[in-house]
């Protein structure tokens, strides 16, 4: 169908220019001029129809450098790197000389890891033809090097430092390269140098990269300064820039700022809605669902990223009915076979307690990745189906799935939640010897939790001492939680001390420690722990429970007696208690 649309475009073009409609598979009434043919080639390549574009190209009686460049660029933009190089060699054999635009198009085929030799060949070709210093070629070379990893970024930096003239594009390419490979500090320093030292006016794209970098390192102060600068230079109306600001504020937990910006934007695209929904999903999932409904009211068509975030919100709230409605919307929108969406649905149904529906989605998937298997396994474990998780793991091994530490993290966690301590401990010990997967810090923490839940506190402590890593807060936290559960005061004190050394102002540690003292009736130590808790800057959030009743989400916070439902719930609980007490008395009499 896609190719038919392209053929129809050619028919219309022929009819408009020659007064008749020719078949795309036949030759035109008269040869196309180079300009006409090049226009069609660009249009077809832009739609992914490179085969048809090549047919038009081959039928050209005379090809100028613009036509050759259009064909090379079309192959490169569609990921057909070998075809792009073959076309360049054919161009050289025909006697046509590549220009700066040709080499720039070719360098687009040299981006990404694994293209080192092609990149070097293109660089050498540019230097040999005297085009290495041309702005288009130099910027394309920078982009090719900067997109290929940390080592190649160093090559890009050397090329950048040797450039006599640097444009806004040049600076932006370097900033993007550093940001892409996790060098946020250097990326932001390059942005500062561009503005203050070279007095180059950043483009909206450069601002977007710098703002996104602030979000990745959770630096809201610098992000707000960039926001102010973008307003000052009248760039805030740029939708991609505003999308970056919303994402940055959400990552920095400044949800109020993100919502304010979102509500004041005049033009919103689907990325705008997705960014805001994803941000709310992390911090306020019920608001994410409300925003999704508003998105539908505004007739904005959701995509796979929208449904992934919305399914995650349903999972966080455990609202099964709402999750089913989202699943129906997924099917109606044509994303029922999308891998990422299906993985999100598996996780959503499992967290809502509907393992059967989660397994149904899993079974109906036409293609599965490692996340699909792991999500299903964790879903089994969190719902107490430990043996099913083990069977799924065995199936993964049989079909040849490449295992990693995340798989074992899910398997051991499933065993822990299902009370299969011996099985989980066995798989932990077999990780390295039989499956050749080295346990990382998270897997060790899961093993500590496995032993701790079963009351094997001493073994858990021994495992911590034998770890090849320095135990962190999460490891000691797992041991402390186990000590609280099984009233082991001695090791509980030790674990709490270790956590306080790592995070002196953490409130959760003092709460758990005071609960251990209370269970042992050590009221003096209990008072000291509570006093220390009051002196912490980190406040423990009150526990909250949610339940879906008649399409409404009801929330209950620990210690809150202001809700209308509290009295009704208390009456029902009192009635149940009296009923249970009466039954116990009858059993005692009988």
N, C-alpha and C positions, 0 to 999 in steps of 0.2 A: 504493500500500500504506500509505503514511504517513497519507493522509487517511482511509482505511478504518479505521485504528486509532482515529482521533479520532472518527469516526462511531459506532464501537462504544462508545466511552466515553460518548457522548451517549445511546445506547440504554440502556446500563446505568443511567445517571442517571435517565432517564425511568421505567424499570421500578421502580427503588428508590423513587421519590417518588410514582408514580401507580398502581403495581400492575399495569402493562401495559407492553409494549414498543412504542414508536412509532418510525416511520422518521425519521431525522434530516432528510430533505428535506421532510417534512410538518410541519404545525403541531402543537404539543403538544396533549394532551387539554384542558388548561387553561393559561392564560398563566402564564409563570414569574414569580415574585416578583423584584423588582430584585436582592435578595441572591442568589437562585438563579442568575439570568441572569449576574450579575457573576462568580460563581464559575466558571461554564462559560467565559465570555469569557477570564478569566485563564488557565484551564487550557489552552484551545485556543491562545492566543497564546504560552504557554510552550512549546508543541510546534510553533510555526511555522505553525499553521493559521489565519492571520488572516482568510481568506475565510469560513471557517465561523464564526469568532468574530463577524465583521461580520453574518452572517445572523442569529445569535442576537440581536445588538445591535439590528438593524433591526426584529425582531419584538417587541421590548419595547414594551408600550403606554405605559409611563411610565419615563423614564430620570432617575435622580438623578445628582448630581455624581460619585458613586463609580463608576457605570457609565460615564459619559463619560470619567473619568480612566483607568479600566481599558482602554478601547478606545484612547485616545491613547497610553498607556504600551505597549500591545501593539504598535501600529504602530512606535513609536520603538525598542523593543527589537529589532524585526525589521528595522531599517534602512529602513523605509518612511516616510521623513521627510515627503514631500509629503502622504501620506495622513493623517499625524498633524496637520499644520497644517490640512488641509481639515476634519478632524473638530473641531478647536478652533473654526474659523469657524462650522461648523454648530451647535456647542454655543452659541456666542454668539448666533446667530440664533434659537435655540429659547428664549432667555431665561434659560438656566442660567448661573450665574456661576462661573467657574473658581476654585478655591481654591489654596492653596499646593502641595498634592500634584499638582494638575493641571499647574501651571506647572513644577514639578520634573520631571514626566514629559515635558513638552514640551521642556524644555531638554536632555534626553538626545538629542533629534533635532537638536540644534545643535552637537554635538561634532565635532571634526575640521576640517581645512582645507577651505575652500570654503563654509563655512556662516556667513560673517561677517554677511550681511544678516539671516539668520534669527535669529542670536544677538542682534543688536542689537534686532530686533523683539520677541523674547521678553523681553529686558531691559526695554525700554520698557513692554511690557504689564504686567510685574511691578510696576514703579514706579507706573504709572498706577492700578493696582488697590490700591496701598498694601501690596503683599506683598514688596517688595524686601528688607526687613530680616528676613523670616521665615527661620528657620534652614534649613529644607529648601530654600527658593528660593535663598537666598544661597549655600549650598554647591553647589547645582546650577549656579548662575551661575559660580562659581569654577571648577568642573570644566569647564564649556563653554569658558570663556576659556583655561584652562590647557592644554587639549588641542589647541590650534590653532596652536601655533608660538610663536616667541620674542617677536614683537610683541604677540600676545594674552596672553602670560604677564605682560607688563608691565601690561596692563589688569587682569589678575587680581590682581596684586600691589597695585595702587591700590585695588581693591575690598576686598581683604583688609585693608589698612591702615585703611580707613574703617569696618570692622566694629566695633561696640561690644562684641560677645561672640563669642569664637572657641572652638568646641568641638574635640574631638579629630579629628572628621571634617574640619573647616575646615583645620586644620593639615596633615592627611594629604593633602588635595586639593592644597594648594600645594606640599608636598614632592614629590608624585608629578609635578606639572606641571614643576617644575624638573628633576627627574631624567629625565623623558621627553625633554626637549629639550637634554640634554647639560650642564646647569648643575649638575654634581655638587657643587661647592663650596658653592653657595647652598643646595642641597637639604639638605646635611648641617648647614649653619649653621642653617637653619630647624628641623631636628630638634632641635638643641642648644637653641635658643631655646624651643621648645615644652616641653622637659623642665625646663630650668633657670630660665627667666624666667617663663613662664606656669604652671609646675607642672601641666601637663596630662599625664595618663597616656597614653602612646602605645598604640595598639591593635596587635595582632599584624601587621596589614597595614602600619601605619606602620613597624614594625621591619623587615618584609620589604623595603620600599622602601629604607630607609636601608642595610640590609645589601647589597642588590643594587647600590646606588650605590658602596659600598666595593669591591665586586668589579669594577665597571666602571673604577674608577681605580686598581685594584691596591693597595689600602690594607689589608693584613691586620691591622695593629695596631688600627686603629679597628674593623675587623670583629670582632676577638676581644673588644673591649670591649663591643660591642653584643651579642655572643653571651653574655657574662657577665651583662649587664643582663637579657637575656631569660630566663636561668636564674633570676636573682634574683627576677624578678617572675612566675615560674612560668608562662612562656609557651612554653617549649621543646617542650611536647607538641603545639603547633600545627603541623600538617604543612606547610602552605605556608611558614611561617617557617623551619622546619628545611630545607626545600628551598632556600630562599634562602641559608641558611648553607652548605650543601653546594656550591652554585654559586659563592659568594664564595670559599670555600677553594680550589676547583679553579682558578678564574681567577687566584688569587694563588699558585698552584703549591704550596699546602699540602695535598697529596693525603692525607697521613697523617691530618690533622685531619678532612678530608672523609670518609674511610673510617671513622674512629672514630665520627663522628656518625651516618653511615649505618647502621653495624652496631648502634648502640644505640637506633635509632628503633623504637618499638613499632608504629606505624602507618605504612605506606609506601603511597603511591599510585603510579600509573604515572609521574607527574611526578618523584617521588623517584628511581625507577629510571632514568628518562631523563636526569636531571641528573647522576647519578653515572656513568652510562655515557658521557655526552658529556664529562665531565671527564676520565675515564680515557682516552678516545679521544685527547685532546690530549696526554697525558703518558705513558700506558702502554697502548697499544692492545691488547696481548694480554690484559691484565687486563679491559679493556672487553668482550672476547669471552667471557671466563670469567664475568663478571657477567651477560651476556646469557643464557648457559646457565642460570645460577642463577635468573634471572628466569622462564624458562620452567618450571623445576622447581617454582617457587613458584606456578605457575598464574596469573601476572600477564600479562594480555593486552597485547602490545606494540602501539604505534600507529606512525604514519608517522614521528614524530620518533625513535622507538627504532631503526627500520630505517635511517634516514638516518645515525645515529651508528655503528651496527654496520657498515654498508657502508663507511663512512669508515675504520673500524679495519682491515677486511680490505684496503682499499686501501693503508693505511700499512704493513702487514706483507707485502703482495703475496702473500697466501695465496689462490690461485685456487679451490682445492677448497672451502675454507670459504666463500668469496664466493658460489659456486654454491649452497651449502646455504642461505645467507641469502636468496638470490634465490628459491629454492623456498619458503622460509618466507613471503616477501613475497607470493607468488602465493596460497599457501594462506590467508593472512590477509586477502586481498581488497584489497591495496594495489598491485596490479600496474599500475594506471593513475594512481597518485598522482604528481604532477609532481615533487615534491621527492625522492621515493624513486627515481624513474626517473633523475633527474639524478645522484644518488649512485651508482646502479648503473653508469651510463655511465662515471663517473670511476673506480669500483672496477675494472671490467673492463679499462679502458685501463691503469691503473697495474699491474695484474697481467699485462700483456702480451697479453691476449686482445682485440685490436682488433675481430675479427669479432663477438664476443659483445657488445661495446660498441655496435657499429653496429646489431646486431639489436635491442637495446633501444631505440636511437634511432629506428630505422625503425618500430617498433611503437607508438610513443607517439602517442596520439590528440591531444595538445596539447603544443606545445613553447614554452618561453620562451627568452630570450637566453642564460641559463645552459646550457640544453640544447645549443644550437649551439656555444657557446664550449667547453664540456666535451668535446664530440666533437672539435672542432678541436684542442684541446690534447692530447687523447689520441692523435690521429693524429701530431702533431708529436713528442711524447715517445717514440713508437715508431718514428720515422724515416720516417713516411709524409707527407712534406712536400707532395708534389703533391696527395694526397688532401685535405689541409688547405686548400690553395689552392682546389681545386674546391668544397669545402664553403663556403668564403668567397664564391665567385662565386654559389653557389646562394642564400646568405643575401641577397646584393645583389639577385638576380633576384626573390625572393619578397617583397622590401620590408621586411626586418628592419631596425629602427633600430639603426645601428652606434654603438658607443661605444669609448672607449679600451681597455676590457677585451678587446673583440674583436680589436683590432689587437695588443694585448699577446700574446694567444694565437697570432695569425697569425705575427707576427715571431718569437716563441719557437719555433713549429713549423718555420719556415724555418731558424732557427739550429741546432736539433737535427738537421735533415736535411741540413745542408750547402748549403742554397739561399741563399747569401749575397746574390747579385745580386737575386733575387726579393724577399727580405726587405727589403733596402735600398731597392728600388723602392717597395714598399708603404709603407715609413716615409715616404718623400718625397711619396707621393700622399695621405697621411692628410689633410693640411690643404687641399691644392689641389683634389683631386677629391672626397674624401668628407666634407670640412668637419668633421673631428674634430681638435681641438687635442691634440697629444701632451702627456702629462703626464710627471712625473718617472719613473714606472715604465716607461713606453714608451721614454723616452730611455735608461734603464738597460738595457733589453732590446736596443736598437739598439747600444749600446756592447758588450754581450756578443756580439752577432751579428758585429760587425767584429773583435772581439778573438779569437774562436774561429778566425776565418779568417786570423789573423796580420796583419791590417791595423791594427796597433797605433797607428801615427801618425794614421790617419784617425779611430780611436776617440778618441784624445786631442784631436784637433781638434774633434770633435763635442762633447766635454765642455766645451771652451772656448767653444763657440758656443751652449750651452744657455741658455734664458731663465730657468733656475732656478739656485739655488746647489747645486752637486753635493753629494750626501750620501755617507754611508759606503758604501751599496750600489753607487753609481756608481763610486767609486774602487775598491771591492772587486772589481767586475767587471773593471776595467782591470788591477788587480794580479794577478788570476787569469790573465788573458791574458798578462801579462808573464812570469809563471812558466812557463806552457805554452810560450811561444816564446822564452824566455831573453832578454828585453829588460831588462837590468839598470838602465839609466838611468831609463826611465819607471817601472820597478818601484819604484825608490827614491822617486821623486816621489809615486807613488800611495800607497806605504806611509806617507810623511811626512804626506800629507793625512789619511789615516785615523787616524793617531796623534793628530793635532790634534783630530779629531772624537771619537775614543774612545781616550784615552791608555792605558787598562788592558785593551784587547782583546788576547787571546792569539792569535787566528787570524792577525792581521796579521804578528806576529813569526814565526809558523810559516812562512807563505808567503814572507816576506822571507828567512828563513834558508835555505829551499829554493832560492831564486834564487841566493843567494851560493854555496851548495854546488854547484849546477850549473855555476857559473863558476869554481869552485875558489878563491874568495876566502875562505879559511879564517879570516882575522882578522875580517872583517866577519861571517862566519857565527857565530863565537864571541860577538861582541858582541850579535848578535840573540838568540842562545840565552840569554845572560845576562839580557838585558832580559826575555825570556819568563819566566824563573824569578821575576822580580820583579813580575809581574802578578798581580792578585787574581783575574782572570778566567781560569779554566782551560779549555783546549780538551778537550772530551770525546773519548774514544777512539772510533775508527770501529767501527761494528758492522754485520755482515752477517747476514741471516736467510734461511733456506731451508726450505720445507715438504717434509718427507719422510715418507711413510706416515702422513698425518694428524697429524704432530708438527712443531712449529715449533722448528727448531734455530737458535741464535744463536751467533755467533762475534765476539769482540771482538779488535781489533788488539793483538797482543802477549800474548794470553792463551793459555797452554799447558796449562791445567788441565782443559780439556774432554776428555771421553772420546773425542770424535770427532776431536780434533786428530791423534792418532797414525794413525788410519785414513786421514784425508785426506792426511797426509804420505806414507803408503805408496803411495796411489793416484797422487799427483802425481809421486813418484819413479819409479813404473812408467811413467807417461806420458812423463816426461822421457827415460828410457832408450829407450823405443820411438821417440820423435821423433829422438833422437840416432842410433839405428841406421838409421832411414830416411834421415836426412841423409847418413850415410856411404855408404849404398848408392847414393844419387843421385849423390854425388861420384865414386864408382868407375865407375858406368855412364856 
